[in-house]
Amino acid sequence: MEITHIYKEKLVAELALLEKELATVGRVNPENPADWQAVPADMDTMKADENEVADTIEEFEGNTAILKQLEIRYNEVKTALERIEAGTFGTCSVCNKPIESNRLEANPAANTCKEHMN
């Protein structure tokens, strides 16, 4: 089995998991399908109860923070899959040298070699 195919399988599986996780805290922005929006928690809040309203706001803020991190990784994985299709996967985007195999094992979505990872 070609090594790129193994990474593609890993990335496709991770993308599916990320989509499931994103759906628990957000939704696809109807105005921009490439963007996700946090959604408030599904709480039965009585608007007159300040504590319940505060809890809802706190949950929404938590969802926003989680969504931001998941969306970053989601986009990294999508970009890696695009690089596979374009034939540029495994090549550093800075120096065009091959990305070390142990770096790709640790992070199949890596787009730089170890020298340029920061």
RASULUR-V688190 format. One record per backbone hydrogen bond with DSSP energy under -1.0 kcal/mol. CO is the residue of the C=O (numbers start at 1). NH is the residue of the N-H. Records with the same first field share a line. If there is no record, write none. Layout:
CO: NH  NH
//
This chain:
2: 6
3: 7
4: 8
5: 9
6: 10
7: 11
8: 12
9: 13
10: 14
11: 15
12: 16
13: 17
14: 18
15: 19
16: 20
17: 21
18: 22
19: 23
22: 25  26
25: 39
27: 37
32: 35
35: 29
37: 27
41: 43
43: 45
46: 49
49: 53
50: 54
51: 55
52: 56
53: 57
54: 58
55: 59
56: 60
57: 61
58: 62
59: 63
60: 64
61: 65
62: 66
63: 67
64: 68
65: 69
66: 70
67: 71
68: 72
69: 73
70: 74
71: 75
72: 76
73: 77
74: 78
75: 79
76: 80
77: 81
78: 82
79: 83
80: 84
81: 85
82: 86
83: 88  89
88: 91
90: 99
92: 96
97: 92
100: 104
101: 105
102: 106
103: 107
107: 110
111: 93
114: 117
//
